[in-house]
Amino acid sequence: MWYFSVSAVICSFINYNYKLQPLSGVYKLICPDCKKTYVGQTGSQLSTRYKEHKTAFHHNSNTSTFANDLIQEAHSFGLLNTIMQIVHCHRKGAHLNTIERFHIHTEFAANNHLNNPQTIFPNAIFNTLTKAHQS
C-alpha cells in the first residue's frame, strides 16, 4: 500500500494551483526578458516571498538580488504564475540548503543565473550530477 504525506500531495499540485502554497521550499524566479534564473528558498509561503521580491523591485530596495538585477538591466517583473517555479518542497534546514545550493550551481554551470556569484563555490559532486543529468 502507498502512503503519501499531505505536503507531498500539495507540492505535486502546486504548479496548477498557486492558492495551495507550501510553507517552505526552493523556488526559481525567471526574468521575463532575458530568461535568466534566480534560485532561492523560503520558510514562508511562496506567494509571500514573491511579494517581497516584487516590493523590492518597485521600491528599488537592496533586499532582493533578483529585483536588483532586473532594475540594473531595466527588465520587467512578471506575474507570479509566469516567473515563479517551485523546485522542491521541504522544511527549512540543512537538506533544503543543499537542494538550493545544487540548483544555484546548476544554473551557474549553464551560465543562466542571477544569484550572487560570490555565494557559488566549486562542488565536485554537483558537477558530476549536473553532467550526468545533461547526458
N, CA, C and O of each residue as an XYZ file, in Angstrom:
540
protein
N       0.850     -1.177      0.000
C       0.000      0.000      0.000
C       0.895      1.238      0.000
O       1.923      1.260      0.677
N       0.509      2.266     -0.754
C       1.270      3.504     -0.870
C       0.735      4.535      0.105
O      -0.477      4.690      0.262
N       1.635      5.231      0.751
C       1.275      6.314      1.661
C       1.923      7.597      1.161
O       3.105      7.609      0.817
N       1.157      8.666      1.120
C       1.667      9.953      0.676
C       1.459     10.974      1.789
O       0.399     11.012      2.413
N       2.452     11.783      2.030
C       2.274     12.840      3.016
C       1.421     13.943      2.407
O       1.386     14.113      1.189
N       0.747     14.677      3.251
C      -0.099     15.774      2.787
C       0.747     16.791      2.034
O       0.329     17.281      0.984
N       1.939     17.121      2.556
C       2.764     18.132      1.879
C       3.229     17.651      0.512
O       3.332     18.459     -0.412
N       3.513     16.367      0.353
C       3.932     15.846     -0.950
C       2.802     15.965     -1.966
O       3.038     16.307     -3.125
N       1.580     15.684     -1.536
C       0.433     15.803     -2.432
C       0.203     17.266     -2.802
O      -0.041     17.585     -3.966
N       0.282     18.151     -1.813
C       0.099     19.580     -2.086
C       1.172     20.070     -3.042
O       0.872     20.794     -3.991
N       2.418     19.684     -2.804
C       3.508     20.149     -3.658
C       3.373     19.636     -5.083
O       3.795     20.318     -6.017
N       2.805     18.471     -5.274
C       2.650     17.943     -6.620
C       1.637     18.744     -7.430
O       1.708     18.768     -8.659
N       0.711     19.392     -6.764
C      -0.303     20.193     -7.455
C       0.018     21.681     -7.477
O      -0.753     22.470     -8.024
N       1.133     22.070     -6.897
C       1.423     23.483     -6.696
C       1.521     24.271     -7.996
O       1.116     25.433     -8.031
N       2.044     23.679     -9.063
C       2.158     24.410    -10.319
C       0.797     24.680    -10.947
O       0.684     25.536    -11.824
N      -0.222     23.976    -10.519
C      -1.546     24.160    -11.077
C      -2.431     25.052    -10.216
O      -3.404     25.624    -10.707
N      -2.102     25.170     -8.950
C      -2.958     25.935     -8.059
C      -2.095     26.706     -7.075
O      -1.647     26.153     -6.071
N      -1.862     27.974     -7.357
C      -0.984     28.780     -6.511
C      -1.624     29.158     -5.180
O      -0.973     29.779     -4.339
N      -2.895     28.792     -4.976
C      -3.521     29.057     -3.680
C      -3.040     28.056     -2.638
O      -3.088     28.345     -1.442
N      -2.581     26.894     -3.065
C      -2.068     25.877     -2.145
C      -0.556     26.028     -2.058
O       0.180     25.359     -2.783
N      -0.099     26.887     -1.191
C       1.318     27.169     -1.095
C       1.957     26.367      0.043
O       1.444     26.359      1.162
N       3.068     25.698     -0.241
C       3.779     25.014      0.836
C       4.408     26.048      1.762
O       4.598     27.201      1.375
N       4.722     25.642      2.960
C       5.293     26.574      3.920
C       6.767     26.836      3.676
O       7.279     27.867      4.112
N       7.450     25.960      3.009
C       8.858     26.217      2.721
C       9.290     25.416      1.510
O       8.690     24.402      1.152
N      10.355     25.909      0.894
C      10.857     25.202     -0.260
C      11.855     26.021     -1.047
O      12.135     27.175     -0.721
N      12.385     25.405     -2.088
C      13.296     26.055     -3.020
C      12.472     26.458     -4.232
O      11.622     25.701     -4.700
N      12.734     27.654     -4.733
C      11.989     28.178     -5.870
C      12.951     28.820     -6.863
O      14.098     29.124     -6.534
N      12.460     29.018     -8.083
C      13.184     29.755     -9.108
C      12.329     30.938     -9.531
O      11.111     30.826     -9.668
N      12.984     32.072     -9.735
C      12.353     33.229    -10.355
C      13.042     33.430    -11.693
O      14.268     33.519    -11.754
N      12.273     33.501    -12.755
C      12.820     33.599    -14.109
C      12.517     34.990    -14.662
O      11.361     35.412    -14.709
N      13.558     35.692    -15.077
C      13.381     37.019    -15.660
C      12.553     36.885    -16.932
O      12.898     36.099    -17.815
N      11.464     37.646    -17.037
C      10.633     37.533    -18.235
C      11.313     38.051    -19.501
O      10.876     37.730    -20.606
N      12.377     38.846    -19.359
C      13.029     39.430    -20.525
C      14.231     38.625    -21.010
O      14.341     38.342    -22.203
N      15.134     38.253    -20.103
C      16.357     37.546    -20.528
C      16.326     36.047    -20.208
O      17.202     35.303    -20.649
N      15.331     35.606    -19.448
C      15.133     34.196    -19.077
C      16.204     33.652    -18.123
O      16.267     32.443    -17.898
N      17.045     34.526    -17.562
C      17.998     34.062    -16.553
C      17.245     33.792    -15.265
O      16.158     34.327    -15.042
N      17.838     32.948    -14.410
C      17.138     32.414    -13.260
C      17.806     32.784    -11.944
O      19.030     32.771    -11.818
N      16.971     33.113    -10.973
C      17.404     33.294     -9.596
C      16.840     32.124     -8.807
O      15.653     31.819     -8.922
N      17.668     31.466     -8.009
C      17.225     30.354     -7.170
C      17.272     30.812     -5.716
O      18.267     31.383     -5.271
N      16.199     30.561     -4.986
C      16.153     30.927     -3.572
C      15.365     29.910     -2.777
O      14.829     28.946     -3.323
N      15.306     30.143     -1.480
C      14.494     29.296     -0.619
C      13.770     30.184      0.373
O      14.178     31.317      0.629
N      12.700     29.659      0.922
C      11.924     30.411      1.896
C      11.276     29.470      2.895
O      10.960     28.321      2.585
N      11.088     29.980      4.092
C      10.319     29.276      5.108
C       8.895     29.809      5.156
O       8.049     29.283      5.878
N       8.639     30.855      4.384
C       7.305     31.455      4.291
C       6.555     30.844      3.115
O       7.102     30.039      2.362
N       5.300     31.237      2.972
C       4.570     30.811      1.784
C       5.267     31.405      0.566
O       5.773     32.526      0.617
N       5.289     30.660     -0.513
C       5.987     31.112     -1.712
C       5.372     32.386     -2.285
O       6.089     33.218     -2.841
N       4.074     32.547     -2.158
C       3.447     33.782     -2.648
C       3.918     34.983     -1.826
O       4.042     36.084     -2.363
N       4.178     34.789     -0.547
C       4.704     35.857      0.305
C       6.107     36.237     -0.142
O       6.432     37.422     -0.218
N       6.940     35.249     -0.439
C       8.302     35.533     -0.889
C       8.286     36.247     -2.242
O       9.090     37.151     -2.471
N       7.386     35.854     -3.131
C       7.218     36.546     -4.419
C       6.897     38.022     -4.181
O       7.491     38.899     -4.808
N       5.958     38.293     -3.274
C       5.573     39.673     -2.980
C       6.747     40.463     -2.412
O       6.874     41.655     -2.691
N       7.604     39.826     -1.621
C       8.786     40.509     -1.085
C       9.735     40.914     -2.208
O      10.251     42.032     -2.209
N       9.969     40.017     -3.162
C      10.812     40.351     -4.320
C      10.167     41.485     -5.136
O      10.852     42.408     -5.577
N       8.861     41.402     -5.327
C       8.155     42.414     -6.127
C       8.199     43.777     -5.441
O       8.391     44.796     -6.106
N       8.026     43.808     -4.128
C       8.101     45.061     -3.371
C       9.499     45.660     -3.482
O       9.643     46.867     -3.673
N      10.527     44.823     -3.363
C      11.913     45.297     -3.507
C      12.128     45.896     -4.895
O      12.838     46.891     -5.041
N      11.524     45.298     -5.899
C      11.629     45.799     -7.273
C      10.978     47.182     -7.393
O      11.572     48.109     -7.943
N       9.758     47.308     -6.876
C       9.017     48.561     -7.005
C       9.610     49.691     -6.162
O       9.470     50.863     -6.509
N      10.270     49.343     -5.055
C      10.843     50.356     -4.161
C      12.345     50.516     -4.343
O      12.996     51.239     -3.589
N      12.896     49.832     -5.355
C      14.329     49.907     -5.625
C      15.142     49.614     -4.363
O      16.098     50.320     -4.040
N      14.740     48.565     -3.668
C      15.355     48.178     -2.397
C      16.488     47.187     -2.645
O      16.500     46.500     -3.666
N      17.421     47.112     -1.732
C      18.532     46.162     -1.835
C      18.238     44.840     -1.139
O      19.166     44.096     -0.821
N      16.977     44.536     -0.897
C      16.637     43.320     -0.162
C      16.434     42.103     -1.062
O      16.158     41.011     -0.566
N      16.565     42.275     -2.372
C      16.359     41.174     -3.306
C      17.380     41.222     -4.434
O      17.410     42.176     -5.212
N      18.213     40.197     -4.523
C      19.183     40.102     -5.621
C      18.452     40.049     -6.957
O      18.882     40.675     -7.925
N      17.358     39.310     -7.014
C      16.573     39.196     -8.243
C      16.077     40.578     -8.686
O      16.257     40.968     -9.839
N      15.453     41.312     -7.760
C      14.935     42.641     -8.088
C      16.059     43.585     -8.496
O      15.903     44.361     -9.438
N      17.184     43.527     -7.800
C      18.319     44.393     -8.146
C      18.793     44.140     -9.569
O      19.058     45.087    -10.309
N      18.904     42.877     -9.959
C      19.341     42.552    -11.316
C      18.347     43.056    -12.357
O      18.744     43.583    -13.396
N      17.063     42.894    -12.081
C      16.049     43.379    -13.026
C      16.129     44.895    -13.167
O      16.020     45.425    -14.273
N      16.318     45.588    -12.054
C      16.410     47.048    -12.084
C      17.644     47.479    -12.865
O      17.560     48.366    -13.716
N      18.787     46.862    -12.586
C      20.040     47.222    -13.273
C      19.953     47.019    -14.778
O      20.534     47.792    -15.541
N      19.235     45.992    -15.213
C      19.122     45.681    -16.638
C      17.894     46.307    -17.291
O      17.652     46.109    -18.482
N      17.113     47.065    -16.508
C      15.861     47.674    -16.982
C      14.903     46.618    -17.538
O      14.259     46.827    -18.566
N      14.820     45.474    -16.838
C      13.907     44.403    -17.218
C      12.606     44.527    -16.432
O      12.543     45.228    -15.421
N      11.586     43.849    -16.900
C      10.279     43.900    -16.255
C      10.164     42.820    -15.180
O      10.970     41.892    -15.117
N       9.146     42.967    -14.341
C       8.862     41.999    -13.283
C       7.548     41.317    -13.649
O       6.527     41.986    -13.811
N       7.566     39.998    -13.780
C       6.384     39.274    -14.240
C       5.420     38.873    -13.144
O       5.662     39.117    -11.962
N       4.341     38.263    -13.547
C       3.325     37.758    -12.631
C       3.799     36.468    -11.966
O       4.637     35.747    -12.508
N       3.261     36.194    -10.804
C       3.632     35.013    -10.020
C       3.615     33.736    -10.851
O       4.588     32.983    -10.850
N       2.526     33.490    -11.551
C       2.393     32.224    -12.282
C       3.222     32.165    -13.556
O       3.270     31.120    -14.205
N       3.882     33.271    -13.933
C       4.723     33.241    -15.134
C       6.211     33.251    -14.825
O       7.011     32.830    -15.660
N       6.609     33.728    -13.628
C       8.048     33.801    -13.341
C       8.505     32.907    -12.196
O       9.705     32.676    -12.049
N       7.587     32.398    -11.384
C       7.992     31.596    -10.227
C       7.716     30.124    -10.465
O       6.612     29.731    -10.844
N       8.747     29.313    -10.234
C       8.604     27.858    -10.307
C       9.044     27.257     -8.978
O      10.040     27.675     -8.389
N       8.298     26.288     -8.529
C       8.663     25.576     -7.303
C       9.574     24.422     -7.687
O       9.212     23.576     -8.505
N      10.749     24.395     -7.094
C      11.734     23.366     -7.394
C      11.563     22.180     -6.460
O      11.561     21.030     -6.900
N      11.419     22.459     -5.163
C      11.349     21.381     -4.178
C      10.684     21.890     -2.909
O      11.027     22.964     -2.415
N       9.747     21.136     -2.387
C       9.099     21.474     -1.124
C       9.768     20.684     -0.003
O       9.921     19.467     -0.100
N      10.161     21.370      1.044
C      10.802     20.717      2.186
C      10.862     21.719      3.321
O      10.846     22.928      3.091
N      10.931     21.223      4.538
C      11.054     22.136      5.678
C      12.452     22.753      5.685
O      13.393     22.187      5.129
N      12.574     23.905      6.311
C      13.851     24.601      6.396
C      14.865     23.705      7.112
O      14.515     22.916      7.990
N      16.111     23.850      6.715
C      17.170     23.092      7.357
C      18.278     22.742      6.378
O      18.298     23.235      5.250
N      19.193     21.895      6.810
C      20.376     21.546      6.022
C      19.998     20.902      4.687
O      20.633     21.180      3.670
N      18.986     20.056      4.676
C      18.558     19.393      3.444
C      18.133     20.433      2.405
O      18.546     20.365      1.248
N      17.311     21.389      2.821
C      16.832     22.424      1.907
C      17.986     23.311      1.447
O      18.017     23.733      0.291
N      18.931     23.598      2.334
C      20.107     24.392      1.955
C      20.887     23.697      0.843
O      21.332     24.344     -0.106
N      21.052     22.381      0.960
C      21.792     21.620     -0.055
C      21.053     21.626     -1.385
O      21.671     21.788     -2.438
N      19.751     21.452     -1.346
C      18.951     21.472     -2.574
C      19.063     22.837     -3.249
O      19.224     22.918     -4.466
N      18.980     23.897     -2.468
C      19.114     25.245     -3.029
C      20.495     25.427     -3.656
O      20.596     25.914     -4.782
N      21.560     25.046     -2.950
C      22.922     25.195     -3.484
C      23.106     24.405     -4.776
O      23.760     24.877     -5.707
N      22.524     23.189     -4.835
C      22.627     22.385     -6.053
C      21.979     23.101     -7.241
O      22.562     23.152     -8.324
N      20.801     23.642     -7.049
C      20.100     24.293     -8.157
C      20.770     25.613     -8.552
O      20.766     25.976     -9.728
N      21.337     26.323     -7.594
C      22.121     27.510     -7.927
C      23.329     27.088     -8.756
O      23.646     27.714     -9.767
N      23.998     26.024     -8.324
C      25.176     25.514     -9.036
C      24.812     25.112    -10.471
O      25.556     25.407    -11.406
N      23.686     24.452    -10.639
C      23.236     24.009    -11.959
C      23.000     25.205    -12.888
O      23.418     25.187    -14.045
N      22.336     26.236    -12.380
C      22.081     27.432    -13.196
C      23.395     28.167    -13.488
O      23.578     28.699    -14.583
N      24.303     28.196    -12.516
C      25.603     28.829    -12.704
C      26.401     28.103    -13.791
O      27.001     28.739    -14.657
N      26.402     26.775    -13.739
C      27.138     25.967    -14.728
C      26.596     26.198    -16.137
O      27.341     26.110    -17.113
N      25.310     26.492    -16.242
C      24.683     26.753    -17.549
C      24.772     28.238    -17.930
O      24.227     28.658    -18.951
N      25.459     29.018    -17.101
C      25.570     30.468    -17.306
C      24.183     31.104    -17.450
O      23.945     31.940    -18.321
N      23.281     30.678    -16.563
C      21.896     31.116    -16.629
C      21.405     31.616    -15.269
O      20.220     31.493    -14.958
N      22.303     32.177    -14.459
C      21.923     32.508    -13.094
C      21.915     34.014    -12.852
O      22.599     34.782    -13.528
N      21.115     34.407    -11.862
C      21.096     35.773    -11.369
C      21.513     35.827     -9.902
O      21.464     36.890     -9.283
N      21.920     34.697     -9.345
C      22.373     34.674     -7.954
C      23.724     35.371     -7.839
O      24.447     35.513     -8.825
N      24.050     35.796     -6.642
C      25.325     36.438     -6.378
C      26.458     35.437     -6.610
O      26.514     34.417     -5.923
N      27.365     35.700     -7.563
C      28.435     34.733     -7.860
C      29.379     34.487     -6.687
O      30.061     33.463     -6.652
N      29.429     35.409     -5.729
C      30.286     35.226     -4.561
C      29.747     34.162     -3.617
O      30.445     33.753     -2.689
N      28.522     33.709     -3.834
C      27.940     32.668     -2.985
C      28.021     31.290     -3.628
O      27.510     30.314     -3.079
N      28.665     31.208     -4.797
C      28.739     29.945     -5.534
C      30.163     29.406     -5.450
O      31.121     30.080     -5.827
N      30.281     28.184     -4.952
C      31.587     27.578     -4.743
C      31.713     26.290     -5.547
O      30.708     25.619     -5.785
N      32.913     25.932     -5.969
C      33.104     24.667     -6.695
C      32.607     23.489     -5.859
O      32.765     23.465     -4.639
N      32.009     22.521     -6.536
C      31.495     21.344     -5.845
C      31.566     20.167     -6.819
O      30.811     20.109     -7.790
N      32.470     19.239     -6.552
C      32.687     18.099     -7.454
C      31.447     17.208     -7.555
O      31.148     16.690     -8.631
N      30.744     17.031     -6.477
C      29.535     16.194     -6.511
C      28.473     16.848     -7.387
O      27.858     16.180     -8.218
N      28.252     18.151     -7.208
C      27.276     18.861     -8.038
C      27.690     18.820     -9.501
O      26.838     18.660    -10.375
N      28.991     18.962     -9.788
C      29.475     18.889    -11.170
C      29.138     17.537    -11.789
O      28.660     17.469    -12.922
N      29.385     16.471    -11.050
C      29.102     15.114    -11.527
C      27.624     14.932    -11.798
O      27.240     14.400    -12.839
N      26.793     15.371    -10.867
C      25.347     15.235    -11.027
C      24.831     16.064    -12.200
O      23.956     15.615    -12.940
N      25.360     17.248    -12.368
C      24.951     18.122    -13.480
C      25.327     17.502    -14.823
O      24.526     17.495    -15.757
N      26.556     16.979    -14.913
C      27.000     16.342    -16.157
C      26.180     15.092    -16.470
O      25.835     14.845    -17.625
N      25.869     14.307    -15.441
C      25.062     13.096    -15.639
C      23.660     13.461    -16.102
O      23.082     12.767    -16.939
N      23.113     14.540    -15.567
C      21.760     14.977    -15.929
C      21.729     15.514    -17.374
O      20.720     15.354    -18.061
N      22.800     16.136    -17.834
C      22.866     16.695    -19.187
C      23.068     15.619    -20.242
O      22.779     15.845    -21.417
N      23.555     14.463    -19.847
C      23.838     13.381    -20.816
C      22.583     12.691    -21.285
O      22.653     11.767    -22.095
